Amino acid sequence: MDKTTIYLELVMSEPLLLAPILILAFCYFIIPVEKRLFVSLVVLVPWLTIARSPDLGVISQVAKLSSGVAYILVAFSALTHPGQKRSIPFAGWLFVIIACWAMVYIVSVQEFLLAFVLRSQWICVTIAGVLTARTVVSHSDLMRIINALTLGCFVAIAIPASNLILYPEDAFLKGSGRWEPYNSNANQTGMLFALATPLFAYAAMTYKRVSWRPIFMWILVLTIGMALLTASRQTMLAIAMVMIPVLFKISKRPIMLLFGIVVAVIAIPFVLSMGEQANLERFASLETGRLEIWSAYWRDVFPNRPIFGLLGSRDQSYFKAVSEVGMHAHNAWFDLMYVGGITLMIPMLCLAVYSTFCGYKMWKMKRYLPGDSLVYSILLALLVAMYIQGLFNQVVYWPTYTWSYLHVVLACWFIAMWHDIREGNVEGSLYDDTETEEYYEYDGSHLEDFQDYEDPAVDVTA
């Protein structure tokens, strides 16, 4: 039986489990309105981490049941956040529209109640993501989101770390040598590490309190060490991708590079020594069963329901093609194709391509945007890593991860930013309210990309 189904049945028999959720909601409304979004994001990361850690007992069950509520609070915080809001183009709102439309595909699945809960949570994720993107009008708005998620990851990392310290022998999946803290799937835990790594790296290089930078450096290296213990190749691929801008930047700062190497030489062997059962040899192999799974879906599943997926089908599982394959697709777009056919998969794929394109076009203008240009490189690398990682599992469109929420935020924000930039409003796309950082003044003379925008033969929205 699926763990979420167990939790749904549990709350029906033990409604008092909802009491902590109501208490937390009450505490939320005591927080000043201008600080609610920051606090909500700080809490979101460890709360979702706890929800994926069933061995934590009742608190994990409460977190699992309330993950949708957590997104609602984030959405409400963003909606009521004081100050100017930016306009999100229609392409950004498509995340919400498609999420609502996707409800029709699940009406006849076996696990309708569970599917309804998960699809409802995804709607909450998209609404929270779009509304959060609307609040990012200035550089300080952007840093508020980044700093909140960094602090949230700082707290969340302590959860798997405590498992490694307190119960190292029981933390590894027997027979595979993969670290699963508190019985959380290795690949799922890996997404926390992939999110935390670039945020810690950026903090280690730019945090205002210089005395904290070495702390973030140590936490960064320890996080990479824990990621290695999961033996998750897709996690390490994501980490490698998001760290490319950081490594390029740090290569120009030899003292920091040397310090990072020293910390890595000390910290990573220490972490690995605590997980001697880890199957690190797995990184040396490209062997995977995903190719057979994808082939089976392409050959035996999609031809039967190519247009509307599960819509109108009978006795089909929401999670996987039980009769044809017996496993879920291990691919975000194959999963969308299974659930909704090309009428669901193609729009989401187009959004992925378009948001990446917008992020790239914005990244090309990073010199004219306020603050450190490294942050824009990291954010683009994160979005690209999210979509590439989606080739190996469906986390990017699954509602129980900060990774998936941030994906919607970044995609919508990139779309909105490029919409302003292509109109020539570079300065207005992200207001400069920094005090000490310098950046290039915009004079319009370097924007060759704008020369053809008045040509009707050029489609600037492609």
C-alpha positions in Angstrom: 0.0 0.0 0.0 1.3 3.5 -0.9 2.6 5.5 2.1 0.3 8.5 1.3 -2.7 6.1 1.3 -1.7 4.9 4.7 -1.5 8.5 5.9 -4.9 9.4 4.5 -6.4 6.4 6.3 -4.5 7.3 9.5 -5.9 10.8 9.6 -9.4 9.5 9.2 -8.9 7.2 12.2 -6.8 9.7 14.2 -8.1 13.2 13.4 -6.1 14.6 16.3 -3.1 14.4 14.0 -4.5 17.6 12.4 -4.1 19.5 15.6 -0.4 20.4 15.1 -1.3 21.7 11.6 -3.9 24.0 13.0 -1.5 25.2 15.7 1.2 26.0 13.1 -1.4 27.8 11.0 -2.3 29.9 14.0 1.3 30.8 14.7 1.7 31.7 11.0 -0.8 34.5 11.3 1.1 36.0 14.3 4.1 36.7 12.0 4.2 40.2 10.6 2.9 40.2 7.0 6.1 41.5 5.5 8.1 38.5 7.0 5.6 35.7 6.3 7.0 34.8 2.9 10.5 34.5 4.2 9.5 32.4 7.2 7.2 30.3 5.0 10.0 29.4 2.7 12.4 28.7 5.5 9.9 26.3 7.0 8.9 24.7 3.7 12.3 23.0 3.0 12.7 21.1 6.2 9.0 20.4 6.5 8.9 18.6 3.1 12.1 16.8 4.1 10.4 15.5 7.2 7.4 14.5 5.1 9.7 12.2 3.0 11.2 10.6 6.1 8.7 7.9 7.3 10.9 6.6 10.1 10.4 9.9 11.9 7.0 8.7 12.9 4.1 10.9 13.7 5.8 14.1 12.8 6.5 12.7 9.3 2.8 11.7 9.0 1.7 15.2 10.0 4.2 16.8 7.5 3.0 14.5 4.8 -0.6 15.4 5.3 0.0 19.1 5.5 2.4 19.6 2.6 -0.4 21.0 0.5 -1.2 23.4 3.4 2.4 24.5 3.4 2.2 25.6 -0.2 -1.1 27.4 0.4 0.6 29.4 3.2 3.5 30.2 0.8 0.9 31.3 -1.8 -1.0 33.4 0.7 2.2 35.0 2.0 3.2 35.9 -1.6 -0.3 37.2 -2.4 -0.4 39.4 0.7 3.2 40.4 0.6 3.4 44.2 0.8 5.0 46.2 -2.1 4.8 46.2 -5.9 4.1 43.0 -7.8 5.3 42.2 -11.2 3.1 41.1 -14.1 3.4 37.4 -15.1 2.8 36.8 -18.8 0.2 34.3 -19.8 2.9 31.7 -20.5 3.7 31.7 -16.8 0.1 31.3 -15.8 -0.1 28.2 -18.0 1.5 26.2 -15.2 -1.6 26.8 -13.1 -4.0 26.4 -16.0 -2.5 23.1 -17.1 -2.4 21.8 -13.5 -6.1 22.4 -13.2 -6.8 20.9 -16.6 -4.8 17.8 -15.7 -7.5 16.9 -13.1 -9.7 15.5 -15.8 -7.3 12.8 -16.7 -7.6 11.0 -13.3 -11.3 10.7 -12.9 -11.3 7.0 -13.7 -8.0 5.8 -12.1 -7.9 3.1 -9.4 -6.4 5.4 -6.8 -8.7 8.4 -7.5 -8.6 9.8 -4.0 -4.9 9.7 -3.7 -4.5 11.0 -7.3 -6.8 13.8 -6.5 -4.8 14.8 -3.4 -1.5 14.8 -5.4 -3.0 16.7 -8.3 -4.5 19.2 -5.9 -1.1 19.6 -4.2 0.5 20.2 -7.6 -2.1 23.0 -8.3 -1.0 24.5 -4.9 2.6 24.3 -6.0 2.0 26.1 -9.3 -0.1 28.8 -7.6 2.5 29.3 -4.9 5.3 29.4 -7.6 3.6 31.9 -9.8 2.6 34.2 -6.9 6.2 34.0 -5.5 7.6 35.0 -8.9 5.3 38.0 -8.8 7.0 39.3 -5.7 10.4 39.4 -7.3 10.5 43.0 -8.5 13.8 44.2 -7.1 17.2 42.7 -6.4 16.4 42.5 -2.6 13.2 40.6 -3.5 15.3 38.0 -5.4 17.8 37.7 -2.5 14.9 37.3 0.0 13.9 34.1 -1.8 17.4 32.9 -2.2 18.3 33.6 1.5 15.1 32.0 2.7 15.7 28.8 0.8 19.4 28.8 1.8 18.4 29.0 5.5 15.7 26.4 4.9 18.3 24.0 3.4 20.6 24.7 6.3 18.0 23.4 8.7 16.8 20.6 6.4 20.3 19.2 6.0 20.4 18.5 9.7 17.7 15.9 9.3 19.6 13.4 7.1 22.8 14.3 8.9 21.3 13.3 12.3 20.4 9.9 10.8 24.0 9.4 9.7 25.4 10.4 13.1 22.9 8.6 15.3 22.0 5.5 13.3 24.8 5.0 10.6 24.4 1.2 10.4 20.6 1.3 9.9 20.6 4.1 7.4 21.7 2.1 4.4 19.4 0.0 2.2 20.4 -3.5 2.7 21.8 -5.2 -0.4 22.3 -2.0 -2.4 24.6 0.1 -0.3 22.5 3.2 -0.8 22.0 5.7 2.0 18.3 6.3 2.7 18.1 8.6 5.8 15.0 7.8 7.9 13.9 5.4 5.1 13.7 8.2 2.6 14.4 7.1 -1.0 18.0 7.9 -2.0 17.1 9.7 -5.2 14.5 11.8 -3.3 16.9 12.8 -0.6 19.4 13.6 -3.3 17.2 16.4 -4.6 17.6 18.2 -1.3 21.4 18.0 -1.7 21.2 19.2 -5.3 19.2 22.2 -4.3 21.3 23.0 -1.2 24.7 22.7 -2.9 24.6 25.9 -5.2 22.8 27.9 -2.5 25.5 27.0 0.1 28.2 27.7 -2.5 26.8 31.1 -3.3 26.5 32.0 0.4 30.1 30.8 0.9 31.3 33.3 -1.7 29.0 36.3 -1.1 27.4 36.2 2.4 27.6 39.7 4.0 28.9 38.4 7.3 32.4 37.2 6.2 32.8 35.2 9.3 29.9 32.9 8.1 31.5 32.1 4.8 33.8 29.4 6.1 30.8 27.8 7.8 28.9 27.7 4.6 31.9 26.2 2.9 32.1 23.4 5.4 28.4 22.7 5.1 28.7 22.7 1.3 31.4 20.1 1.3 29.6 18.0 3.9 26.5 18.1 1.8 28.4 16.9 -1.2 29.8 14.1 0.9 26.3 13.0 2.0 25.2 13.2 -1.6 27.9 10.7 -2.5 26.6 8.3 0.2 23.2 8.1 -1.6 25.0 6.5 -4.6 22.6 8.4 -6.8 24.1 9.1 -10.1 21.3 11.5 -11.1 21.9 13.5 -7.9 25.6 13.9 -8.6 24.8 14.8 -12.2 22.5 17.6 -11.0 25.1 18.8 -8.5 27.8 18.9 -11.2 25.5 20.9 -13.4 24.5 23.5 -10.8 28.1 23.9 -9.6 29.5 24.7 -13.0 29.0 28.5 -12.6 30.4 28.4 -9.1 33.6 26.5 -10.2 34.1 28.9 -13.1 33.9 31.8 -10.7 36.0 30.3 -7.9 38.7 29.4 -10.3 39.4 33.1 -10.5 39.8 33.3 -6.7 42.8 31.1 -5.9 42.7 31.7 -2.1 39.1 30.6 -1.9 39.7 27.7 -4.3 42.7 26.5 -2.1 40.5 26.8 1.0 37.8 24.8 -0.6 40.2 22.0 -1.6 41.6 21.8 1.9 38.1 21.6 3.4 37.1 18.9 0.8 40.2 16.9 1.6 39.2 16.9 5.3 35.4 16.8 5.3 34.6 14.3 2.5 36.7 11.4 3.8 35.2 12.1 7.2 31.6 11.7 5.8 32.5 8.7 3.8 34.1 7.0 6.8 30.7 7.3 8.6 29.1 5.4 5.7 31.4 2.6 4.9 28.5 0.6 3.5 28.0 3.0 0.7 28.2 1.5 -2.7 30.4 4.1 -4.3 31.3 1.7 -7.1 27.9 2.5 -8.5 29.2 5.8 -9.9 31.7 3.9 -12.1 28.8 2.2 -13.9 26.3 3.5 -16.4 24.2 0.3 -16.2 20.5 1.1 -15.6 17.2 -0.5 -16.1 15.6 2.7 -17.2 16.2 2.0 -20.9 14.1 -1.1 -20.7 11.4 0.7 -18.8 11.3 3.6 -21.3 11.2 1.1 -24.2 8.3 -0.8 -22.7 6.3 2.4 -22.2 7.1 3.6 -25.7 6.2 0.2 -27.2 3.4 -1.1 -25.1 1.7 1.8 -23.3 1.8 5.0 -25.3 0.4 3.5 -28.6 -2.7 2.4 -26.7 -3.5 5.9 -25.2 -1.5 8.4 -27.2 -3.8 11.5 -27.1 -5.5 11.7 -23.7 -3.6 9.2 -21.5 -5.7 7.9 -18.7 -8.7 9.9 -19.6 -11.6 7.5 -20.2 -9.6 4.4 -19.4 -10.7 1.8 -16.9 -8.9 0.1 -14.0 -5.6 1.8 -14.7 -3.2 2.9 -12.0 -2.4 6.6 -11.6 1.2 5.8 -10.8 2.3 3.2 -13.3 1.3 1.0 -16.2 0.7 -2.1 -14.0 -0.3 -4.6 -16.7 2.1 -3.5 -19.4 5.3 -2.5 -17.4 4.7 -2.8 -13.7 6.9 0.2 -12.9 6.6 3.9 -13.0 8.2 5.6 -16.0 11.3 7.1 -14.2 11.0 10.1 -16.6 9.0 13.3 -16.0 7.7 13.6 -19.6 7.0 9.9 -20.0 5.0 10.2 -16.7 3.1 13.1 -18.2 2.5 11.2 -21.4 1.2 8.2 -19.4 -1.2 10.3 -17.4 -2.4 12.7 -20.0 -1.0 11.7 -23.4 0.4 14.3 -25.8 -2.4 16.8 -24.7 -0.6 17.1 -21.3 3.0 16.3 -22.2 3.4 18.6 -25.2 2.3 21.8 -23.4 4.5 21.1 -20.4 7.4 20.3 -22.7 6.9 23.5 -24.5 6.8 25.4 -21.2 10.1 23.8 -20.3 11.8 24.8 -23.5 10.4 28.3 -23.5 11.3 29.0 -19.9 14.8 27.7 -20.5 15.1 30.0 -23.6 13.9 33.0 -21.5 16.3 32.2 -18.8 19.2 32.0 -21.3 18.2 35.3 -22.9 18.0 36.9 -19.5 21.4 35.4 -18.6 23.0 37.0 -21.6 21.9 40.4 -20.1 23.2 39.6 -16.6 25.9 42.4 -16.8 23.1 45.0 -16.9 21.1 43.5 -14.0 21.8 44.5 -10.4 23.9 42.6 -7.9 26.4 39.8 -8.5 26.0 38.3 -11.9 26.9 34.9 -10.5 23.4 34.5 -9.0 21.8 34.6 -12.4 24.2 32.0 -13.7 23.4 29.7 -10.7 19.6 30.2 -11.2 19.8 29.3 -14.9 21.9 26.3 -14.1 19.4 25.2 -11.6 16.5 25.3 -14.0 18.5 23.5 -16.7 19.5 20.8 -14.1 15.9 20.4 -13.1 14.7 19.7 -16.6 17.7 17.4 -17.4 17.2 15.6 -14.1 13.6 15.1 -15.2 14.8 12.7 -17.8 15.5 10.2 -15.0 12.5 10.7 -12.6 9.4 12.9 -12.2 10.5 15.0 -9.2 10.3 18.2 -11.2 6.5 17.8 -11.6 5.9 16.1 -8.3 4.3 18.2 -5.5 6.3 17.1 -2.4 9.6 18.7 -3.2 11.0 22.2 -2.8 12.9 21.4 -6.0 9.6 21.3 -8.0 8.3 24.5 -6.3 11.5 26.4 -7.1 11.3 25.1 -10.7 7.9 26.9 -11.1 9.2 30.0 -9.5 12.3 30.2 -11.7 10.4 29.3 -14.9 7.8 32.0 -14.3 10.3 34.6 -13.3 12.5 33.9 -16.3 9.5 34.3 -18.6 8.5 37.6 -16.9 12.1 38.9 -17.0 12.5 38.1 -20.7 9.2 39.7 -21.4 10.4 43.0 -19.9 13.9 42.8 -21.4 12.8 42.1 -25.0 10.6 45.2 -24.7 13.7 47.2 -23.9 12.9 47.7 -20.3 16.1 46.2 -18.9 16.4 48.5 -15.8 12.7 48.0 -15.0 12.9 44.2 -15.3 14.6 44.0 -11.9 15.0 47.2 -9.9 18.3 48.0 -8.3 18.0 48.6 -4.6 21.5 47.4 -3.8 23.7 49.7 -1.7 27.3 48.7 -2.4 27.3 46.5 -5.4 28.2 48.0 -8.7 26.9 47.0 -12.1 27.1 48.1 -15.7 24.9 51.0 -16.6 22.4 50.3 -19.4 22.8 52.6 -22.3 21.2 50.4 -25.0 24.2 50.4 -27.2 25.2 46.8 -26.6 21.8 45.1 -27.1 22.3 43.8 -30.6 19.5 41.3 -30.0 17.0 44.1 -30.0 17.8 45.3 -33.5 15.4 42.9 -35.3 12.5 43.1 -33.0 10.5 45.4 -35.2 10.9 43.1 -38.1 7.5 41.3 -38.5 9.3 38.3 -40.0 11.0 37.7 -36.6 9.0 35.9 -33.9 10.5 37.1 -30.6 8.2 34.8 -28.6 9.4 31.6 -30.3 
